[in-house]
């Protein structure tokens, strides 16, 4: 069998000049780029909906109302115009929420845009407890993480000066927790 020799640079350029190659395929454009126009048109037509409200409900209505209410759905009339927001409320709080309806509507319209919601429909039922709008224990745990002031820290260190090192660390943690609760 005869060994074949490699072509020189000039021969390789001449061979490649005679052959037609396919152009390199372009990668497809990012999917987000192609979907942004239709999504923007749908959002303008139908709005963000109850899911958009649910994500920011605590900021819109406040901590106290967020514990007792949750947005269920946003219904737009067929002929266009302002929507109706349906919110679920714990049974006993429904009367109080009814009295605060104008304020809730103004806050929702501030979030969604002027005139987006005209009516508030209140439905009594169990409200899901969200992690962001949980009971007051979340506020208590945030307060516990605040550091002690310098005077309290110095007094704690002074009182534990004679303790062994391992015990001193444990007592320091315990002392900080006790002082924070006070």
Phi and psi in degrees as GROMACS dihedral restraints (atoms count N, CA, C in turn):
[ dihedral_restraints ]
;  ai    aj    ak    al  type     phi  dphi    fc
    3     4     5     6     1   -89.0    20    10
    4     5     6     7     1   134.2    20    10
    6     7     8     9     1   -76.6    20    10
    7     8     9    10     1   137.0    20    10
    9    10    11    12     1   -96.3    20    10
   10    11    12    13     1   136.7    20    10
   12    13    14    15     1   -96.3    20    10
   13    14    15    16     1   152.0    20    10
   15    16    17    18     1   -76.3    20    10
   16    17    18    19     1   146.7    20    10
   18    19    20    21     1   -73.1    20    10
   19    20    21    22     1   156.8    20    10
   21    22    23    24     1   -76.3    20    10
   22    23    24    25     1   176.2    20    10
   24    25    26    27     1   -64.4    20    10
   25    26    27    28     1   -39.2    20    10
   27    28    29    30     1   -68.0    20    10
   28    29    30    31     1   -42.6    20    10
   30    31    32    33     1   -64.3    20    10
   31    32    33    34     1   -39.3    20    10
   33    34    35    36     1   -64.0    20    10
   34    35    36    37     1   -40.9    20    10
   36    37    38    39     1   -64.5    20    10
   37    38    39    40     1   -38.2    20    10
   39    40    41    42     1   -69.0    20    10
   40    41    42    43     1   -39.9    20    10
   42    43    44    45     1   -65.1    20    10
   43    44    45    46     1   -45.5    20    10
   45    46    47    48     1   -67.1    20    10
   46    47    48    49     1   -30.4    20    10
   48    49    50    51     1   -67.2    20    10
   49    50    51    52     1   -31.7    20    10
   51    52    53    54     1   -79.8    20    10
   52    53    54    55     1   -31.4    20    10
   54    55    56    57     1   -87.2    20    10
   55    56    57    58     1   138.8    20    10
   57    58    59    60     1   -93.1    20    10
   58    59    60    61     1   130.5    20    10
   60    61    62    63     1  -111.9    20    10
   61    62    63    64     1   157.5    20    10
   63    64    65    66     1   -75.0    20    10
   64    65    66    67     1   145.4    20    10
   66    67    68    69     1   -70.0    20    10
   67    68    69    70     1   154.5    20    10
   69    70    71    72     1   -68.9    20    10
   70    71    72    73     1   133.3    20    10
   72    73    74    75     1   -72.6    20    10
   73    74    75    76     1   136.7    20    10
   75    76    77    78     1   -80.0    20    10
   76    77    78    79     1   143.2    20    10
   78    79    80    81     1   -70.1    20    10
   79    80    81    82     1   153.6    20    10
   81    82    83    84     1   -66.9    20    10
   82    83    84    85     1   153.6    20    10
   84    85    86    87     1   -69.2    20    10
   85    86    87    88     1   156.6    20    10
   87    88    89    90     1   -57.9    20    10
   88    89    90    91     1   141.9    20    10
   90    91    92    93     1   -65.0    20    10
   91    92    93    94     1   -33.7    20    10
   93    94    95    96     1   -63.2    20    10
   94    95    96    97     1   -34.6    20    10
   96    97    98    99     1   -66.8    20    10
   97    98    99   100     1   -40.8    20    10
   99   100   101   102     1   -77.7    20    10
  100   101   102   103     1   -22.1    20    10
  102   103   104   105     1   -93.4    20    10
  103   104   105   106     1   -10.6    20    10
  105   106   107   108     1   -64.3    20    10
  106   107   108   109     1   -40.5    20    10
  108   109   110   111     1   -66.1    20    10
  109   110   111   112     1   -49.7    20    10
  111   112   113   114     1   -63.6    20    10
  112   113   114   115     1   -36.7    20    10
  114   115   116   117     1   -66.8    20    10
  115   116   117   118     1   -38.6    20    10
  117   118   119   120     1   -65.5    20    10
  118   119   120   121     1   -40.5    20    10
  120   121   122   123     1   -64.7    20    10
  121   122   123   124     1   -40.7    20    10
  123   124   125   126     1   -66.7    20    10
  124   125   126   127     1   -38.7    20    10
  126   127   128   129     1   -66.9    20    10
  127   128   129   130     1   -38.7    20    10
  129   130   131   132     1   -65.3    20    10
  130   131   132   133     1   -36.9    20    10
  132   133   134   135     1   -76.6    20    10
  133   134   135   136     1   -44.6    20    10
  135   136   137   138     1  -108.5    20    10
  136   137   138   139     1   -15.1    20    10
  138   139   140   141     1    83.1    20    10
  139   140   141   142     1  -179.7    20    10
  141   142   143   144     1   -78.6    20    10
  142   143   144   145     1   -24.6    20    10
  144   145   146   147     1    83.1    20    10
  145   146   147   148     1  -176.1    20    10
  147   148   149   150     1   -69.1    20    10
  148   149   150   151     1   -28.3    20    10
  150   151   152   153     1   -65.3    20    10
  151   152   153   154     1   -39.6    20    10
  153   154   155   156     1   -64.4    20    10
  154   155   156   157     1   -36.6    20    10
  156   157   158   159     1   -70.8    20    10
  157   158   159   160     1   -41.0    20    10
  159   160   161   162     1   -61.7    20    10
  160   161   162   163     1   -36.2    20    10
  162   163   164   165     1   -65.5    20    10
  163   164   165   166     1   -31.4    20    10
  165   166   167   168     1  -117.4    20    10
  166   167   168   169     1    18.3    20    10
  168   169   170   171     1   -58.8    20    10
  169   170   171   172     1   -41.4    20    10
  171   172   173   174     1   -62.4    20    10
  172   173   174   175     1   -38.8    20    10
  174   175   176   177     1   -72.1    20    10
  175   176   177   178     1   -33.2    20    10
  177   178   179   180     1   -73.0    20    10
  178   179   180   181     1   -51.8    20    10
  180   181   182   183     1  -100.1    20    10
  181   182   183   184     1   -13.8    20    10
  183   184   185   186     1   100.6    20    10
  184   185   186   187     1   164.1    20    10
  186   187   188   189     1   -62.8    20    10
  187   188   189   190     1   -44.6    20    10
  189   190   191   192     1   -67.2    20    10
  190   191   192   193     1   -47.5    20    10
  192   193   194   195     1   -69.2    20    10
  193   194   195   196     1   -32.1    20    10
  195   196   197   198     1   -66.0    20    10
  196   197   198   199     1   -28.7    20    10
  198   199   200   201     1   -70.8    20    10
  199   200   201   202     1   -27.3    20    10
  201   202   203   204     1  -105.3    20    10
  202   203   204   205     1   -10.0    20    10
  204   205   206   207     1  -134.0    20    10
  205   206   207   208     1   163.0    20    10
  207   208   209   210     1  -155.8    20    10
  208   209   210   211     1   142.4    20    10
  210   211   212   213     1   -74.3    20    10
  211   212   213   214     1   136.1    20    10
  213   214   215   216     1  -103.0    20    10
  214   215   216   217     1   -55.9    20    10
  216   217   218   219     1  -154.6    20    10
  217   218   219   220     1   158.7    20    10
  219   220   221   222     1  -118.7    20    10
  220   221   222   223     1   114.9    20    10
  222   223   224   225     1  -110.4    20    10
  223   224   225   226     1   123.9    20    10
  225   226   227   228     1  -100.0    20    10
  226   227   228   229     1   141.1    20    10
  228   229   230   231     1   -71.1    20    10
  229   230   231   232     1   156.3    20    10
  231   232   233   234     1   -63.8    20    10
  232   233   234   235     1   -37.5    20    10
  234   235   236   237     1   -78.8    20    10
  235   236   237   238     1     1.3    20    10
  237   238   239   240     1    92.9    20    10
  238   239   240   241     1  -178.2    20    10
  240   241   242   243     1   105.8    20    10
  241   242   243   244     1  -167.1    20    10
  243   244   245   246     1   -75.3    20    10
  244   245   246   247     1   150.1    20    10
  246   247   248   249     1   -90.4    20    10
  247   248   249   250     1   171.3    20    10
  249   250   251   252     1  -115.1    20    10
  250   251   252   253     1   127.4    20    10
  252   253   254   255     1   -98.8    20    10
  253   254   255   256     1   124.8    20    10
  255   256   257   258     1  -101.1    20    10
  256   257   258   259     1   124.8    20    10
  258   259   260   261     1  -121.9    20    10
  259   260   261   262     1   144.8    20    10
  261   262   263   264     1   -95.5    20    10
  262   263   264   265     1   134.8    20    10
  264   265   266   267     1  -130.0    20    10
  265   266   267   268     1   142.5    20    10
  267   268   269   270     1   -58.8    20    10
  268   269   270   271     1   140.9    20    10
  270   271   272   273     1   -46.0    20    10
  271   272   273   274     1   -59.5    20    10
  273   274   275   276     1   -65.7    20    10
  274   275   276   277     1   -23.5    20    10
  276   277   278   279     1   -87.8    20    10
  277   278   279   280     1    -3.7    20    10
  279   280   281   282     1   -60.9    20    10
  280   281   282   283     1   -40.3    20    10
  282   283   284   285     1   -65.9    20    10
  283   284   285   286     1   -39.2    20    10
  285   286   287   288     1   -66.8    20    10
  286   287   288   289     1   -39.5    20    10
  288   289   290   291     1   -67.4    20    10
  289   290   291   292     1   -35.1    20    10
  291   292   293   294     1   -60.2    20    10
  292   293   294   295     1   -38.8    20    10
  294   295   296   297     1   -71.9    20    10
  295   296   297   298     1   -25.2    20    10
  297   298   299   300     1   -95.8    20    10
  298   299   300   301     1     8.4    20    10
  300   301   302   303     1   -56.7    20    10
  301   302   303   304     1   -44.9    20    10
  303   304   305   306     1   -61.1    20    10
  304   305   306   307     1   -38.4    20    10
  306   307   308   309     1   -67.9    20    10
  307   308   309   310     1   -41.2    20    10
  309   310   311   312     1   -63.1    20    10
  310   311   312   313     1   -43.6    20    10
  312   313   314   315     1   -61.5    20    10
  313   314   315   316     1   -41.0    20    10
  315   316   317   318     1   -66.5    20    10
  316   317   318   319     1   -37.2    20    10
  318   319   320   321     1   -69.2    20    10
  319   320   321   322     1   -40.3    20    10
  321   322   323   324     1   -65.4    20    10
  322   323   324   325     1   -41.5    20    10
  324   325   326   327     1   -67.6    20    10
  325   326   327   328     1   -28.5    20    10
  327   328   329   330     1   -65.9    20    10
  328   329   330   331     1   -36.0    20    10
  330   331   332   333     1   -77.4    20    10
  331   332   333   334     1   -47.0    20    10
  333   334   335   336     1   -86.7    20    10
  334   335   336   337     1   -22.7    20    10
  336   337   338   339     1   123.4    20    10
  337   338   339   340     1   153.3    20    10
  339   340   341   342     1   -60.4    20    10
  340   341   342   343     1   130.4    20    10
  342   343   344   345     1    74.3    20    10
  343   344   345   346     1    12.9    20    10
  345   346   347   348     1   -70.6    20    10
  346   347   348   349     1   -37.8    20    10
  348   349   350   351     1  -124.7    20    10
  349   350   351   352     1   127.3    20    10
  351   352   353   354     1  -106.4    20    10
  352   353   354   355     1   -31.2    20    10
  354   355   356   357     1  -125.0    20    10
  355   356   357   358     1   153.9    20    10
  357   358   359   360     1  -122.2    20    10
  358   359   360   361     1   122.6    20    10
  360   361   362   363     1  -108.1    20    10
  361   362   363   364     1   122.6    20    10
  363   364   365   366     1  -103.4    20    10
  364   365   366   367     1   126.3    20    10
  366   367   368   369     1  -119.5    20    10
  367   368   369   370     1   127.2    20    10
  369   370   371   372     1   -81.3    20    10
  370   371   372   373     1   137.1    20    10
  372   373   374   375     1   174.6    20    10
  373   374   375   376     1   174.5    20    10
  375   376   377   378     1   -71.1    20    10
  376   377   378   379     1   137.7    20    10
  378   379   380   381     1  -101.0    20    10
  379   380   381   382     1   132.3    20    10
  381   382   383   384     1   -69.2    20    10
  382   383   384   385     1   137.4    20    10
  384   385   386   387     1   -84.3    20    10
  385   386   387   388     1   117.5    20    10
  387   388   389   390     1   -90.1    20    10
  388   389   390   391     1   151.8    20    10
  390   391   392   393     1   -63.1    20    10
  391   392   393   394     1   -34.6    20    10
  393   394   395   396     1   -75.1    20    10
  394   395   396   397     1   -26.5    20    10
  396   397   398   399     1  -116.5    20    10
  397   398   399   400     1    38.8    20    10
  399   400   401   402     1   -73.4    20    10
  400   401   402   403     1  -174.5    20    10
  402   403   404   405     1   -67.4    20    10
  403   404   405   406     1   179.9    20    10
  405   406   407   408     1   -65.8    20    10
  406   407   408   409     1   -11.1    20    10
  408   409   410   411     1   -63.5    20    10
  409   410   411   412     1   -27.9    20    10
  411   412   413   414     1   -67.9    20    10
  412   413   414   415     1   -37.2    20    10
  414   415   416   417     1   -67.8    20    10
  415   416   417   418     1   -35.2    20    10
  417   418   419   420     1   -66.9    20    10
  418   419   420   421     1   -40.3    20    10
  420   421   422   423     1   -68.5    20    10
  421   422   423   424     1   -30.8    20    10
  423   424   425   426     1   -67.3    20    10
  424   425   426   427     1   -38.1    20    10
  426   427   428   429     1   -67.8    20    10
  427   428   429   430     1   -32.8    20    10
  429   430   431   432     1   -66.6    20    10
  430   431   432   433     1   -28.1    20    10
  432   433   434   435     1   -80.1    20    10
  433   434   435   436     1    -9.0    20    10
  435   436   437   438     1   -69.2    20    10
  436   437   438   439     1   138.7    20    10
  438   439   440   441     1   -74.1    20    10
  439   440   441   442     1   159.9    20    10
  441   442   443   444     1   -75.1    20    10
  442   443   444   445     1   157.5    20    10
  444   445   446   447     1   -77.0    20    10
  445   446   447   448     1   169.3    20    10
  447   448   449   450     1   -62.8    20    10
  448   449   450   451     1   -37.9    20    10
  450   451   452   453     1   -66.5    20    10
  451   452   453   454     1   -43.6    20    10
  453   454   455   456     1   -65.7    20    10
  454   455   456   457     1   -40.8    20    10
  456   457   458   459     1   -63.9    20    10
  457   458   459   460     1   -41.5    20    10
  459   460   461   462     1   -66.6    20    10
  460   461   462   463     1   -41.3    20    10
  462   463   464   465     1   -65.5    20    10
  463   464   465   466     1   -38.4    20    10
  465   466   467   468     1   -66.3    20    10
  466   467   468   469     1   -43.9    20    10
  468   469   470   471     1   -64.4    20    10
  469   470   471   472     1   -38.1    20    10
  471   472   473   474     1   -67.1    20    10
  472   473   474   475     1   -39.4    20    10
  474   475   476   477     1   -71.4    20    10
  475   476   477   478     1   -22.8    20    10
  477   478   479   480     1  -104.2    20    10
  478   479   480   481     1    17.4    20    10
  480   481   482   483     1   -63.3    20    10
  481   482   483   484     1   -35.2    20    10
  483   484   485   486     1   -91.4    20    10
  484   485   486   487     1     0.6    20    10
  486   487   488   489     1   -80.7    20    10
  487   488   489   490     1   150.6    20    10
  489   490   491   492     1   -62.2    20    10
  490   491   492   493     1   156.7    20    10
  492   493   494   495     1   -59.0    20    10
  493   494   495   496     1   -48.9    20    10
  495   496   497   498     1   -63.7    20    10
  496   497   498   499     1   -43.0    20    10
  498   499   500   501     1   -68.2    20    10
  499   500   501   502     1   -35.0    20    10
  501   502   503   504     1   -62.3    20    10
  502   503   504   505     1   -41.1    20    10
  504   505   506   507     1   -63.9    20    10
  505   506   507   508     1   -44.7    20    10
  507   508   509   510     1   -66.3    20    10
  508   509   510   511     1   -43.2    20    10
  510   511   512   513     1   -67.6    20    10
  511   512   513   514     1   -31.9    20    10
  513   514   515   516     1   -64.9    20    10
  514   515   516   517     1   -45.2    20    10
  516   517   518   519     1   -60.9    20    10
  517   518   519   520     1   -43.7    20    10
  519   520   521   522     1   -65.3    20    10
  520   521   522   523     1   -42.5    20    10
  522   523   524   525     1   -64.1    20    10
  523   524   525   526     1   -40.9    20    10
  525   526   527   528     1   -61.8    20    10
  526   527   528   529     1   -43.1    20    10
  528   529   530   531     1   -63.6    20    10
  529   530   531   532     1   -41.7    20    10
  531   532   533   534     1   -66.9    20    10
  532   533   534   535     1   -43.7    20    10
  534   535   536   537     1   -66.9    20    10
  535   536   537   538     1   -33.4    20    10
  537   538   539   540     1   -68.0    20    10
  538   539   540   541     1   -37.7    20    10
  540   541   542   543     1   -66.2    20    10
  541   542   543   544     1   -31.4    20    10
